[in-house]
Every structure is written in structure tokens, then in C-alpha cells.
Amino acid sequence: MNLSIKELITVQEMLFQIETIRHLYPKLSLEQYENYLKEMVPHNYTQIAVFENDVCLGLTGCWSATKLWTGKYLEIDNFVVNPEFRSRGIGKMLTHYIEKKAIELNCSSIVLDAFTGNFAAHRFYYNQGYAPKGFHFVKILDETKMTV
């Protein structure tokens, strides 16, 4: 495979990859995706994508911010690899790129959330050197507004 990695920084670039995101959120409409991205991009949200020619095989969103407990950090969000191309090193390419980006941004850490029942993701992140630091508690206020 001849793979390349690219950082997507505009809403339009991200919208072109909706079919990849739909592997994670199958019910996400183009309109909803665009509205979310228009809110997210001004808050340092970008996407990192792996391509073979012009076909996106996987991508992850990320954003940097600062919290009192960690200082500046980079957060992985919406990490997805097309199921047809899993176990081919695409996820590793994404996490390696994220780590280099976090170092360049002078971040103290990289953080992410993985759903409690997603054991394949847990195994992957453990293998990449990530470990749980705590719990991310959620109180659902209106389930109809969620995409999962």
C-alpha cells in the first residue's frame, strides 16, 4: 500500500470524508456533520487522515486545549479506520502523527475517550502506550440530540 497522511483543517476538507466518519456514526447527516464542524473548527479542531491515492482509509479528529491538571494537552476525538483496512498499521500511523503533533505543540499529554464496551479500541490504545487515568462521567440530558 502506498499511504500518505494529511491534516485536514477546513470544514470543506472534512466534509469530503463523511463516508469515513460514518463508519463511526452511521446516522450522521451531511447537514448535521457540517453544523458540528462549523462549531468545532474555531476551537482548534482538525482532522488527520490516511489516504491511499485519494481514498481515505482512516482518520482522527484532534484538538488542543489547556486544563489545570495537565496544562496544554492534545485530545484525540472521532478515531476511525475503515473496517476493510483495519490491522494494516493505519491506526498506528495516526497515533504516531498525533504524538509528533503533540510534541510540536509542547503538550504535556495526549488524552482520549473510548466507550466502555469498545474492547478492541481499549486493546489498541493500550498497545500504543495509553492507559486509563480516570473515568469520564456523562449525564445524558437529551438522548435524541446524540449521534450514537
N, C-alpha and C positions, 0 to 999 in steps of 0.2 A: 504494500500500500504506500502511495506517495501522499503523505499527510502534511497539511500546513495548519498553523494556528493563527487566529486573527482576533483582535479585540474589536468588538462592536460597540460603538459609542453613541450612535444616533438611534432615535426611535425607529426610523425607516429601516436601517440595517437589521435591527432586532425583529421587526415585523416580518421581514423576509424569511425568518427562521421559525415561524409559528408552528410548522409541522413537527419540528424537533421538540419544541416546548409541549406540544400536545401529547407526546409520549408520557409526560408527567401529569398534565392537566387536560385530559381528552375533551372536556366540555367547554374549554376556554374559547370564546368567540374572538374574532379578529377585533371587533369594536371594543370589547372588554379588555383585551390584551393591550391595545393601543392606549386606552384610557389609563390603565395601570402604569404603563411605561412612561406616559407623559407626567405622571406624578412621581415616579421613581427616579428617572434620569437626572432631574435637577438636584437630587440628593446623592450624587456620586455613584449612581448605579450604572454599571457597564456589564457587558457580557463577553466572555471568552469562548470562542468556537473553534472546533477542529473540523477541517474540511478535507475531503478527498476530491480534487478538482473543484467543482462548485457545489458539491453536495455536503451539507452539514451532517456530521456523524454524531456530534455531541457538543454540548455547551453548558456553561455555568454562568450564572449571574454573580456579581460581587459588588460590594460597596465598602468604602472605608468610613470610619467614624471614630469617635473618642468616647470612652466611658471612664468613670473614676477608677474602677477596679483594674483596668488593663491599659489605660492610656489609649493611644491610637491602635486600632485593630482593623483587619480586613475580614469581612463576613462573606462566606460562600452561601449563595442562595440559588435555588432552582437548578440544581445539578442534574443533568440528564444525558444519557448516552442512548442512542437509537438501539433498541433491543437486538437488531440484526448484527450490530457491530460491537457488542459487549465482549469483554475478555480479550480484547485486542490491543490494550495499552492506551486507549483513548482517555479513560478516566485518569490514568497516571499522568498523561500529557497535560491535562487540565490542572491537576493539583500541583504539578511541578511549576507550571506557568504562574499559578496563583501564589505559590511560595516566593518565587522570584519577584513578583509584583509587590507582595507584602514587604519584602526586604527593601526594595527600591523606595517604597513609601515610608520607610522607617517605622513599620508597625511592630508592636510587641508580640502579637499573636494573630492567629487565624481562627475564626470561630464558625460554627455551622450548626444547624438543627437537622436531625434525621428523625422521622417519625418512629415511635417506639416499636412498631411492628415490622419495620423495614430492616430485617436482619441482614440481608445482602448488603445494604448500604453500611450498616454497622461494621460488618466484616471488612468491607473495602476501606472505610476510613481508619479502622484500627491498623490495617496493613500499610496505610500511608502515614502512620505516626500520630494520628489523632486519638484522643481519649476523652471520655466524659469528664467535665469539671463540675457539673451540677445538673439541675433539672430546669427545663424551660416550661413553666406553668402557663396554661392557657385557660381562660374562661370564655367560652363561646357565648356571645350576646345575640347573634342572629345568624344561624347556620345557612340561611338562604343567600347570604351575601358572600359565602365562601366558594372557592373553586374546587375544593376537594371534599 
